[in-house]
Amino acid sequence: MKKRHTTDYPKAYRYRRIVRAKRYIDEHFNESIDLEAISEEANFSKFNFCDFL
């Protein structure tokens, strides 16, 4: 089975996931959050989420 890379997903799908991550950050800005929590909210692995940064 071929592993999909984040660029294989349609742009709209990736955009929605990034928006979910941004909303999570906005809602928890006053808390201690980390990359793992943000990437989980967007349903990305930490590695794939970092591809967008």
Backbone torsions as a table, in degrees:
resi	resn	phi	psi	omega
1	MET	NA	129.4	179.8
2	LYS	-79.7	131.2	177.8
3	LYS	-77.7	132.8	-179.3
4	ARG	-82.8	138.4	174.9
5	HIS	-95.5	156.6	-176.1
6	THR	-59.5	-25.9	-179.8
7	THR	-75.3	-9.9	178.7
8	ASP	-78.0	-16.4	-178.3
9	TYR	-83.9	148.9	176.3
10	PRO	-60.2	148.4	-177.1
11	LYS	-57.7	-41.6	-178.2
12	ALA	-62.7	-38.4	179.5
13	TYR	-65.6	-46.1	177.8
14	ARG	-63.4	-41.5	-179.8
15	TYR	-59.7	-45.1	179.6
16	ARG	-60.9	-38.5	-179.7
17	ARG	-69.6	-38.0	177.2
18	ILE	-67.1	-38.7	177.3
19	VAL	-62.1	-39.8	177.0
20	ARG	-60.7	-40.8	178.5
21	ALA	-64.9	-43.3	179.6
22	LYS	-63.6	-41.5	177.8
23	ARG	-62.2	-39.9	177.9
24	TYR	-61.2	-46.3	178.6
25	ILE	-60.6	-45.6	-179.7
26	ASP	-61.2	-38.9	-177.7
27	GLU	-77.1	-22.2	-175.6
28	HIS	-120.5	23.1	-174.6
29	PHE	-61.3	-26.3	-178.3
30	ASN	-91.3	5.0	178.1
31	GLU	-108.8	167.5	174.3
32	SER	-84.0	107.4	179.5
33	ILE	-117.8	156.5	-180.0
34	ASP	-130.9	174.6	-177.1
35	LEU	-59.0	-38.2	-179.2
36	GLU	-61.1	-45.5	-179.7
37	ALA	-64.0	-42.5	-179.4
38	ILE	-67.0	-45.5	-178.8
39	SER	-66.7	-35.0	176.3
40	GLU	-63.7	-41.4	179.3
41	GLU	-60.4	-35.2	-179.0
42	ALA	-90.6	1.8	-178.6
43	ASN	58.8	40.0	172.4
44	PHE	-116.0	156.3	165.8
45	SER	-75.5	162.0	178.0
46	LYS	-59.6	-39.4	179.8
47	PHE	-61.6	-49.1	-178.5
48	ASN	-68.3	-34.6	177.9
49	PHE	-63.6	-38.6	179.5
50	CYS	-66.5	-22.9	175.8
51	ASP	-60.7	-24.9	-177.9
52	PHE	-88.8	-13.5	-177.3
53	LEU	-82.5	NA	NA
